[in-house]
């Protein structure tokens, strides 16, 4: 047997890593400045700020659920608002932006060999 062919399977993945990721958009309105900073910092750990209170993320469901739990734990549901949208690949490609400082995230997939 050829050890090299045994080392690398013919089809390593049925779907490549990152194939389950969707574009997620989170917008918030937070009443208290300290909570606002905490939520913004959590969002920055996962994605990119595109507006003052809007972030974009390329996340799979498990990672998105983790982010959502962290955000909900920091906010006050009686005073604050948190909204999330999930966009599939086709809808994500149809995004539009206008203006010099408009920054939208692009899906990136990296493979390490």
C-alpha positions in Angstrom: 0.0 0.0 0.0 1.1 3.5 -0.8 1.3 5.4 2.6 0.8 8.8 0.9 -2.6 7.8 -0.6 -3.7 6.4 2.7 -2.8 9.6 4.4 -5.0 11.8 2.3 -8.5 10.6 1.5 -9.9 11.0 -2.0 -12.7 13.3 -0.8 -11.7 14.9 2.5 -15.1 16.7 3.0 -18.6 16.3 1.7 -18.9 20.1 2.2 -15.8 22.3 2.6 -15.2 24.0 5.9 -17.2 27.1 6.2 -19.9 25.9 3.8 -22.6 26.1 6.5 -21.8 29.8 7.3 -24.5 32.4 6.6 -24.3 36.1 6.6 -25.8 37.3 9.9 -26.7 40.9 10.5 -27.3 42.2 14.1 -28.7 45.6 14.9 -29.2 46.9 18.4 -30.5 49.9 20.4 -29.0 49.8 23.9 -30.1 52.3 26.6 -27.1 52.3 28.9 -23.6 53.3 27.7 -21.8 50.5 29.6 -24.0 47.8 28.2 -23.7 49.4 24.7 -19.9 49.1 25.0 -20.0 45.5 26.2 -22.4 44.5 23.4 -20.2 46.3 20.8 -17.1 44.5 22.1 -18.8 41.1 21.9 -19.9 41.8 18.4 -16.4 42.9 17.4 -15.1 39.5 18.6 -17.2 37.8 15.9 -17.7 40.2 13.0 -17.3 43.6 11.5 -19.1 46.9 12.4 -20.8 48.3 9.3 -22.8 51.1 11.1 -22.7 52.5 14.6 -25.2 49.8 15.9 -25.0 47.3 13.1 -22.6 44.4 12.7 -22.2 41.7 10.0 -20.9 38.2 10.7 -20.2 35.1 8.6 -21.1 32.4 11.1 -22.5 28.9 11.2 -25.5 28.2 13.4 -23.5 26.9 16.4 -21.2 30.0 16.5 -24.2 32.3 15.9 -26.1 30.8 18.8 -23.0 31.3 21.0 -22.9 35.0 20.0 -26.6 35.4 20.5 -26.4 33.9 24.1 -23.6 36.2 25.0 -25.4 39.3 23.7 -28.7 38.4 25.5 -26.9 37.8 28.7 -25.5 41.4 28.7 -28.6 43.3 27.7 -31.6 44.4 29.7 -34.7 43.2 27.8 -36.9 45.8 29.4 -34.8 48.7 28.0 -32.8 47.4 25.1 -33.5 45.9 21.6 -31.5 43.3 19.7 -32.5 42.2 16.2 -30.8 39.6 14.0 -31.2 38.6 10.4 -29.7 35.6 8.6 -29.1 35.8 4.8 -28.3 32.8 2.6 -25.5 33.0 0.0 -27.8 34.4 -2.8 -29.3 37.1 -0.6 -25.8 38.1 0.7 -24.5 38.6 -2.8 -27.4 41.0 -3.5 -26.5 43.4 -0.8 -26.0 47.0 -1.8 -24.0 49.8 -0.3 -23.5 53.4 -1.2 -21.0 55.9 0.1 -17.3 56.2 0.6 -17.2 54.6 4.1 -19.6 51.8 3.4 -17.9 48.6 4.6 -19.5 45.2 4.0 -17.9 41.9 4.9 -17.0 39.3 2.3 -17.1 35.6 2.9 -13.6 34.2 3.2 -12.7 30.6 3.3 -9.2 29.5 4.1 -7.6 26.1 3.8 -4.5 25.1 5.7 -2.5 22.2 4.3 
